[in-house]
């Protein structure tokens, strides 16, 4: 088990010290969050940091729900195909 390491990042011009197993991944995630927050802030220049953060959370939640729906749909399709192939295999083994 890797030891958690402290990583210093800047998100929306604020410094944070985060801990995790993979400093590079933490830096990449922080950069992604920073880019999203700056993108939102540029479209809502009068919004304070809290409002920008809430809008970012809503955006990320929407993306998460979309991915969850896509994953559920994919699982259902895989399940149907698995049943189809099992049926075909069963018939092939009988014949």
C-alpha positions as CSV (number, residue, x, y, z in Angstrom):
1,X,0.0,0.0,0.0
2,X,1.4,3.3,-1.0
3,X,1.8,6.1,1.5
4,X,-0.4,9.2,0.9
5,X,1.7,12.1,-0.2
6,X,0.8,15.8,0.1
7,X,0.5,17.7,-3.2
8,X,0.2,21.5,-3.5
9,X,-2.3,22.7,-6.1
10,X,-4.0,25.9,-7.1
11,X,-7.7,25.9,-7.9
12,X,-9.5,29.1,-8.8
13,X,-6.5,31.1,-7.6
14,X,-6.6,29.5,-4.2
15,X,-3.8,27.2,-2.9
16,X,-4.7,23.8,-1.6
17,X,-2.7,20.9,-0.1
18,X,-4.3,17.6,-1.0
19,X,-3.1,14.1,0.0
20,X,-3.3,11.0,-2.1
21,X,-1.5,8.0,-3.5
22,X,-0.7,9.4,-6.9
23,X,0.5,13.0,-6.9
24,X,0.3,13.2,-10.7
25,X,-3.4,12.1,-10.8
26,X,-4.2,14.7,-8.0
27,X,-2.5,17.4,-10.1
28,X,-4.4,16.4,-13.2
29,X,-7.7,16.3,-11.4
30,X,-7.0,19.7,-9.8
31,X,-6.1,21.1,-13.2
32,X,-9.4,19.8,-14.6
33,X,-11.4,21.3,-11.8
34,X,-9.5,24.6,-12.1
35,X,-10.2,24.8,-15.8
36,X,-13.9,24.1,-15.3
37,X,-14.2,26.7,-12.6
38,X,-12.4,29.3,-14.7
39,X,-14.6,28.5,-17.6
40,X,-17.7,29.0,-15.5
41,X,-16.3,32.2,-13.9
42,X,-15.6,33.7,-17.4
43,X,-19.2,33.2,-18.4
44,X,-20.5,34.6,-15.1
45,X,-18.1,37.4,-14.3
46,X,-20.2,38.7,-11.4
47,X,-20.5,35.4,-9.6
48,X,-18.6,34.9,-6.4
49,X,-16.5,31.8,-5.8
50,X,-19.3,29.9,-4.0
51,X,-21.7,30.4,-6.9
52,X,-19.1,29.3,-9.4
53,X,-18.4,26.2,-7.2
54,X,-22.1,25.4,-7.0
55,X,-22.5,25.7,-10.8
56,X,-19.5,23.5,-11.3
57,X,-21.0,20.9,-9.0
58,X,-24.2,21.0,-10.9
59,X,-22.3,20.6,-14.2
60,X,-20.3,17.6,-12.8
61,X,-23.5,16.0,-11.4
62,X,-25.2,16.3,-14.7
63,X,-22.2,14.6,-16.4
64,X,-22.2,11.9,-13.7
65,X,-25.9,11.2,-14.2
66,X,-25.4,11.0,-18.0
67,X,-22.5,8.5,-17.6
68,X,-24.6,6.4,-15.1
69,X,-27.5,6.3,-17.6
70,X,-25.1,5.3,-20.4
71,X,-23.5,2.6,-18.2
72,X,-26.9,1.2,-17.2
73,X,-27.9,1.1,-20.9
74,X,-24.7,-0.6,-21.9
75,X,-25.1,-3.2,-19.1
76,X,-28.6,-3.9,-20.4
77,X,-27.4,-4.3,-24.0
78,X,-24.5,-6.6,-22.8
79,X,-27.0,-8.7,-20.8
80,X,-29.3,-9.1,-23.8
81,X,-26.3,-10.0,-26.1
82,X,-25.1,-12.5,-23.5
83,X,-28.5,-14.2,-23.5
84,X,-28.5,-14.2,-27.3
85,X,-25.1,-15.8,-27.5
86,X,-25.9,-18.3,-24.8
87,X,-29.0,-19.3,-26.8
88,X,-27.0,-19.6,-30.0
89,X,-24.3,-21.6,-28.3
90,X,-26.8,-23.9,-26.7
91,X,-28.4,-24.6,-30.1
92,X,-25.0,-25.1,-31.7
93,X,-24.0,-27.6,-29.1
94,X,-27.3,-29.5,-29.4
95,X,-27.0,-29.7,-33.2
